[in-house]
Amino acid sequence: MAENNDTRRWDLTAEQNQGGAFFMDPLMAEQYREVHLSLCRAWAPEVKHSLVLKTDVFGEATCPSRAFSWGIGKVERLVSLDISSALVQAALSNARKRGVSGASYTVGDVRVLPFADNAFDLVVSDSTLDHFDEVDDIARSLRELARVLRPGGVLIITMDNPTNLTDPLFRTWIALKKSPFFIGKTLTARRLKQTMREAGFEVTATTAILHNPRYFTKAGIRLLRRLRLPCHENMIRHLLRACDSLERSPARLLTAQFIAARGVKITQS
């Protein structure tokens, strides 16, 4: 029943976002894409020859300028999965429009993956598992991701960061139904690491990414664009990079929008 509800929910989201209705400022989209690609390059340097599973296609379907999956490795070694057939079709259409060919697109639920055991070398899951009603679904999904990874394979995962200073505002925004899509439960960095270990991963690295203050960044960018100051595009880029530098701060868990973790599937003895 939960799977059917989620399918309907994301099919409706696809319908509401037809034609690129989900707008992200081009420079924020660029930042999202580059931050995630940098994470993949740092944590999966051998990705060129890897068979890669990407766990949703929301970005590719609704805002392809922020999509990064096509740049992870060899496109013909990329498999993208989503619970919504409508989002999958939109992602495939956007890929074709951009001349991206060779990637595979599959309709399926990350909690019950339609793949064989030990099928992939790398799984990339960016803000996928924080869209469930129940925390148990996160653990269930992590067990499935471990199952389809080969022993020694790598999982790169990001989730909404509940220790962000603006999280109370974020949750109020969600409660007021202002979000253009469903946002569900998430985990703290400590709980994510624990749940990954229980699912069969050795957690080898963690970080926190995208430190732009929610709400305020968009307002600031809109203001700079209206003012049309000289070199305002470069000013925006510099501001976004300055925010990204907070990843090196001891207080990064207070400023980051997402937590990130790298897990390696434990080889059974």
PyMOL commands that set and color helices and strands:
alter all, ss='L'
color gray80, all
select helices_A, chain A and resi 2-16+26-43+47-49+58-62+64-66+69-71+75-77+85-97+135-148+167-175+189-199+216-227+232-248+252-255
alter helices_A, ss='H'
color red, helices_A
select strands_A, chain A and resi 52-54+78-82+104-107+120-126+149-160+201-209+258-265
alter strands_A, ss='S'
color yellow, strands_A
deselect
rebuild
show_as cartoon
